[in-house]
Amino acid sequence: MEAAGARGEVRAVDTATSGLPESPSSGLGLLLGTFTPKLDEKGRLILPAKFRGRLAGGLVMTRGQDRCLFLLPMDEFSRIYEQVRSAPVTSQQARDYLRMFLSSASDEVPDKQGRVSIPPPLREYAGLGRDVVVIGVGTRVEVWDAEAWAAYSEEKEAGYADIAQAISDLGI
């Protein structure tokens, strides 16, 4: 359930009227869609309007996988943190993940224009230039360099089609 925006971008879907499930952690709806804002000269990102309500109370920005950034609503960040924190301190993987996840984390509150500053180390990690792609992935937002997202989505498209066919063959 996607809707084309004024410039052809895919917009987030209002789950209250779409029949899609609401976010289990907040009841405010899932973060969905693809948007193409630009970073300003100060490294600020204007959040898509459809995401602002969910992120208005604050967010945690950190390294994601595949060289993107994760923007997590505070409740989702807390949920992930508690899951990893509850792992035994003897778990090397849990310690490594927490170090990588938290060492680069930055808590941010969007300004009145819906902008958040992306710290230089995070911009560098994700290779962000002026052109970025912002995608909603259910309970989080990902920020990608536009060229990196194009390459990633092109690479994954064939596999996505294969999975769709397999699901279709099962009658789902």
Rosetta blueprint (number, residue, H / E / L):
1 M L
2 E L
3 A E
4 A E
5 G L
6 A L
7 R L
8 G L
9 E L
10 V E
11 R E
12 A L
13 V L
14 D L
15 T H
16 A H
17 T H
18 S H
19 G L
20 L L
21 P L
22 E L
23 S L
24 P L
25 S L
26 S L
27 G L
28 L L
29 G L
30 L L
31 L E
32 L E
33 G E
34 T E
35 F E
36 T L
37 P L
38 K E
39 L L
40 D L
41 E L
42 K L
43 G L
44 R E
45 L E
46 I E
47 L L
48 P L
49 A H
50 K H
51 F H
52 R H
53 G H
54 R H
55 L H
56 A L
57 G L
58 G L
59 L E
60 V E
61 M E
62 T E
63 R E
64 G L
65 Q L
66 D L
67 R L
68 C L
69 L E
70 F E
71 L E
72 L E
73 P E
74 M H
75 D H
76 E H
77 F H
78 S H
79 R H
80 I H
81 Y H
82 E H
83 Q H
84 V H
85 R H
86 S L
87 A L
88 P L
89 V L
90 T L
91 S L
92 Q H
93 Q H
94 A H
95 R H
96 D H
97 Y H
98 L H
99 R H
100 M H
101 F H
102 L H
103 S H
104 S L
105 A L
106 S E
107 D E
108 E E
109 V L
110 P L
111 D L
112 K L
113 Q L
114 G L
115 R E
116 V E
117 S E
118 I L
119 P L
120 P H
121 P H
122 L H
123 R H
124 E H
125 Y H
126 A H
127 G L
128 L L
129 G L
130 R L
131 D E
132 V E
133 V E
134 V E
135 I E
136 G E
137 V E
138 G E
139 T L
140 R L
141 V E
142 E E
143 V E
144 W E
145 D E
146 A H
147 E H
148 A H
149 W H
150 A H
151 A H
152 Y H
153 S H
154 E H
155 E H
156 K H
157 E H
158 A H
159 G H
160 Y H
161 A H
162 D H
163 I H
164 A H
165 Q H
166 A H
167 I H
168 S H
169 D H
170 L L
171 G L
172 I L
